[in-house]
Structures are given as C-alpha cells and as structure tokens.
Amino acid sequence: MLKKEASENSQVVDKGLITMFLKMSPEERLQANDNAVRIILELRHAYKQQRNERSKLKCST
C-alpha cells in the first residue's frame, strides 16, 4: 500500500511553479537556480557549523 502511495505522490506536478519558470527569461531562470544553490550551500554550512559547536560542547563537559 505504501509503495502505491509513494509512486502516486512522486507524480504530483506543481503547475504553478512550471508556469512561473516558463514566464521567466533564460537569464532569470539561471539566476533563480544560482540563488537556490547559494541557499543550499548556506544551509549546509550552517548545519555543519551547528553540529561542530554541539560536539565541542559535549567534549568540554
């Protein structure tokens, strides 16, 4: 049952998102992609930094 639900959920398409990107110029789409990549990298960095700070606190106690 779960496999069927998962396959149905993976076929869901956000038509509004597609429409938004189709209205953008190629340069705007590249800029949106660059912004998304930048945000992902910032979140990864923040997560690693937080994890390192927590491990330092555990070692010092």
C-alpha positions in Angstrom: 0.0 0.0 0.0 2.8 2.5 0.9 4.6 1.8 -2.4 1.5 2.7 -4.3 1.0 6.0 -2.4 4.7 6.9 -2.9 4.5 6.3 -6.6 1.3 8.4 -6.8 2.9 11.2 -4.8 6.0 11.3 -7.0 3.9 12.1 -10.0 2.4 15.3 -8.5 3.4 18.3 -10.5 3.2 21.9 -9.4 1.8 23.5 -12.5 2.0 27.0 -11.0 5.7 26.5 -10.5 6.2 25.4 -14.1 4.1 28.3 -15.3 6.3 30.7 -13.3 9.5 29.4 -14.7 8.1 29.4 -18.3 7.3 33.1 -17.9 10.9 33.8 -16.9 13.7 34.6 -19.3 16.6 32.1 -19.5 18.7 34.6 -17.6 16.1 34.8 -14.9 15.9 31.0 -14.6 19.7 30.8 -14.3 19.6 33.5 -11.6 16.8 31.5 -9.7 18.9 28.4 -9.9 22.0 30.2 -8.7 20.0 31.6 -5.7 18.7 28.1 -4.9 22.2 26.7 -4.9 23.5 29.5 -2.8 20.8 28.9 -0.2 21.5 25.2 -0.1 25.2 25.8 0.4 24.5 28.3 3.2 22.2 25.8 4.9 24.8 23.1 4.7 27.4 25.3 6.1 25.2 26.4 9.0 24.2 22.8 9.7 27.9 21.7 9.8 28.8 24.7 12.0 26.0 23.9 14.4 26.9 20.2 14.6 30.6 21.1 15.3 29.6 23.5 18.1 27.4 20.8 19.7 30.2 18.3 19.6 32.6 20.8 21.2 30.1 21.4 24.0 29.8 17.7 24.6 33.5 17.2 24.7 34.1 20.0 27.2 31.6 18.7 29.7 
